Amino acid sequence: MSEANPSQVVAVIDIGSSAVRMSVAEIDLQGSVRVLEQLEQPLELGRDVFRRGQVRRKTLARLLAVLSDFQRVLAAYSVQRVRAVGTSALREAANREVVLDQLHLRHGLDVEIIGPAFEKQLLFLAVRDELSDAYDLSTGSCLIVEVGGGSTEITLLQQGEISATHTLPMGSVRLQEIVPAESGSPSDVLRLRRRHVRQAVARVADGMDLADVDLFVAVGGEVRFVAHQAQPDRPEGLSVMSAGDFATFVREVRSGSPDRIASKLGMPWPKAEAFVPALLVYHYLLKQTRAERVVIPTASVRTGILKELAAEVSGLGTGALHSLVRTSAVHLGRRFHFDEQHALQVAKLSLSLFDQLEAMHGLGPRERLLLECAAILHDIGTFIHHKDHDRHGEYLLQASEVFGLGRREHNVVSTVVRHHRAGAPSGDDPGFATLSREERLLVLRLVGLLRLGDVLDRTGQAVVDEVIVEREGKRLRLRIRPAVDLYYERAAFSEKAMLFEDIFGAPVELA
C-alpha cells in the first residue's frame, strides 16, 4: 500500500449457523479500524446441518441470494479485500465441499472453514482490546463465553493468562434440535432444555476452575439485545449488567414461546426462536461463577478478523498470539503436573537449534511455535505413567486444547510428542498416517530437533546454558556452555541424533 492510498477498504463475511453477517471497514496505515457498514441476514444453515447432516438446496439458494445482495454493497464501497469464513454448521456439513464450490463459482468467494481454536483466538483478541481500558485482566479470574448457533466457545483467564479453553458442542440452534419444540408442552420443552444445558455445563465445570471467576464476559447478539433492553438509551459500546438483573431477565423470558417473545420484544421470529436457548447457556455458566456482573462487549469473530487484517495492512503485527499459545501450553503442562524446569529447558535448547539451523530446515515462525509447544509438552504423559509416556502424552494432547492452535496444528504437535523418544514415525502409526505428506515431513524435522534438545537435558538439571552449532563441511558439532561434564547426555546422544541425521543428511556430534 502506497502513501497515495493510505487506507484500504476491507470486508469480513461470517457464514454462521443462524445467520450470514458482513462487516465493511476502512483500515489506515496505523492499523486503525473504522467500521462503515454491518449487515445481517438470518439463514437456517445450522437447522439443516444439525438435523439432516447437510445443507439443503433451498438453503444453499438462499445463501447465494444473500451473498448477491452483499456483493452489491461491496461494489458500492469499492471493497479491495474480502475475507469469508464459515463456522460450526459448514464445518459439520456432509456436503460442505459442494457448498464451498458453489460459493466460489457464483461469487468468487474462497470461504475459510475455521475451527473452534481459531474462533476462540479471534474472539479473545477482540475482547481483550475492547476491555483493556475499562478492566485490568491481569488480575483475578475472567471467563469469556460466546454462545453461537452450533457451539459455545469458552476461555478462562487467570491473572491475565489463558489457563483453559473449551468448546461446548451446544448452541442456540443445536439445542433446538436436541430438544425440538415438538417434544411436549412448552413447560416440558423448557425443562428438558434446561436439563441438557445444566448437564453440559457441569461437564465444563469439572475441567475448569469456575468457582473463582469474578468477571463474566458474555459475547453475542442475544446478550447485546438483553443489555439494550435493560438500558435502551445507552450508546453503542461496552455494556454492564448485574448478575442478578441478568438472571431476572432470563427467568422472565424463558417460559415464553418464540411468537410471544417476538411480539413482546420486537425481534424477528428466527431470532426469537434462538433467544431463550442461548440465554440458558449463558445463565448456567454464570451460575458456576462468583461474578457479580456480566460484561457485554460488541466484539465478535468478525472484529477479530478485522484486527488481523489491520495488522497485515499496516504491517504492525503485535506478536501477542505466540505468547498466548505458549502460555496455554504451559498451563496445560501444569494441569498434568509436568516437570516445568525440564520442559522449558528442552524448549529453550530446541528453539536455539531451530534458529541456528534455519538455512537447513527452511521452516518459519509458525513451525517454530509448534516445536516450542511440543517441547513444553513432550513429557506430560508421565502424568499417567512413565512407561510409554510418549503414547500417553499423545492421548492427553488429543483430549485437550492448546489455545490458538488449529486442529491440524494440534495433530502435528501431538504426533511430535508421540515420537520424541525413539524410532522413526511410520505409516503404521494412526496419528502420523492421518497427516498430509507436508505435515509428515514437518513432524520428522521437528522430532529430529526436539530429540536433540531433549537429550541435552537428560538429567533434568538444566546445566546447559547455551548450545552453539559449529559446521565442518556437512558435519555438525554441538558445543555447550558452560563446559560441564555431560556423561549421561553423551551416553544417549548417538541414538537420539539418528533421526536428525537421517532427515537432514548431516552427521552431528556433541563436542
Secondary structure, DSSP 8 states (H G I E B T S, - for coil): --TTS-EEEEEEEEE-SSEEEEEEEEEETT--EEEEEEEEEE--HHHHHHHHSS--HHHHHHHHHHHHHHHHHHHHTT--EEEEEE-HHHHH-TTHHHHHHHHHHHH---EEE--HHHHHHHHHHHHHHHHTTT--TTSSEEEEEEE-SS-EEEEEEETTEEEEEEEES--HHHHHHHS-GGGSSHHHHHHHHHHHHHHHHHHHHHHS--TT--EEEEESHHHHHHHHHH-TTS-SS-EEEEHHHHHHHHHHHTTS-HHHHHHHHT--HHHHHHHHHHHHHHHHHHHTS--SEEEE----HHHHHHHHHHHHHHT----HHHHHHHHHHHHHHHHTT--HHHHHHHHHHHHHHHHHTHHHH---HHHHHHHHHHHHHTTGGGGT-STTHHHHHHHHHHTS--TT--HHHHHHHHHHHHTSSSS---TTSHHHHTS-HHHHHHHHHHHHHHHHHHHTTTTSS----EEEEEEETTEEEEEEES----HHHHHHHHHHHHHHHHHH---EEE-
